[in-house]
Amino acid sequence: MSQSLKAPEQFSFTGDLVAQWATWRRQFEWYLKATRKDETDEEVLVGVLLTLLGVEGLKIYDTFVFATATDAVKIKPVLEKFTAHFEPRRSECYERFKFLRRHQGQDESCETWVVELRRLMKNCNYGTSAESMLRDQLVLGVADAGTREKLLFEKDLDLIKAMDILRACEASKIQLESMRTAGAVQTVHQLASSAPKQSDKPHTQQGGGGARDKGGNKTRDGAHTRPECPNCAGRHAKERCWAADKTCLAVARGAIMLGAARKRGALCILSKRRAAK
């Protein structure tokens, strides 16, 4: 089993080195215990450590001054030297600043958030007030305003009650979202079942659809209407006018076409003939 365990990832020398080293060192020490490497030659363990730390780690190792020459090949003194290197100026004010600025993410679970807050608190030196500080941070940093209101409403709020409220509000929010999704699906199914079938729809003329007038043009109930023809006052394609090459017999001079005569109130003989057809 020990042979199949994966070694920790190579240490990254970017970002918050203090926090990264604290986490990485614990992971490395657990790896040694899981693989029973702590029972072998310590020089081998130092070699494993420097290999995982990479080139930058080796450069730092070469700057260390040990009490004795043998400490340079012992795993515990070497780890302590690296810890002193990465944590030379730990600022309590800065550690508390990081803790107080750590608010819950929009989609972050309360459990994940609280674990991260507890990790940040370790370096804040709050002492006996640690639980009350964590409770206050839960109230101030929770993402949901409704949950914050419930926390503030609770009398004699302590850390246990705060955690219970956070978990209950998070669970109810998930349940409501699930019910809302199920309701939306049911509404869609109801609309689909109540919609008229294709055979129940009123029949419309194929090949363009919509009602048409005597000239074969779509009326106001169709998809669109054509402009009124100046010759016959109908609505049709420009080249389909039956009065385009005819003169109005109701006008003495014969120069005014049907549309103009119709607008002037004259009775056009051509329109009578057209209506009789």
SULTAZI-V337697 format. One line per field, one symbol per residue. phi: phi as a letter, one per 20 degrees, with the letter a starting at -180 (. if undefined). psi: psi as a letter, one per 20 degrees, with the letter a starting at -180 (. if undefined). burial: b if it has 16 or more other ideal C-beta (glycine too) atoms within 10 Angstrom, else e. A space follows every 10 residues. Layout:
phi->???
psi->???
burial->???
This chain:
phi->.ffefefgff feecneffff ffffffffff ffffelffee ffffffffgf fffmffffff gfefdefcff ffddffgfff fffffecfcf dfffffffff eeefffdeff ffffgfffff fgdelfmfef ffffgfffff dffeffffff ffffelfdff fffffgffff ffffffffff ffffffffff fffefffffe fffcffmpmn fcefendfef eefaceffff edmecafged ffdfdddffe dgfmeefgff fffenfeeff fffffff
psi->ghhippqqqp ppkqbnhghg ggghgggghh ggghjkiiia phhhghgggh ghhaghhhgg hiiqoqgrhh hikpgghghh ghghgilhlp phghhhghgh inrprgjpqh ggghghghgh hhjilicijg ghggghhhgh iqhphhhhgh ghhpqlpagg hggggggghg ghgggghghg ghhgghgghg hhhiqqrhii qqpqprlhrq qqahjjqpah iahrqqqppi gijaorqhij pijhkqqpii pghjiprggg hhhjjqophh hghhhh.
burial->eeeeeeebee beeeeeebbe bbebbeebee bbeebebeee ebeebbebbb ebbeeebeeb beeeeeeeee ebbbbebbbe bbeeebeeee eeeebbeebb ebebeeeeeb eebbeebeeb bebbebeeee eebbbebbbe bbeeeebbeb beeeeebebe ebbebbeebb eeeeeeeeee eeeeeeeeee eeeeeeeeee eeeeeeeeee ebeeeebbee ebeeeeeebe bbbbbbeeee bbbeebebeb beeeebbbbb bbeeeeebeb beeeeee
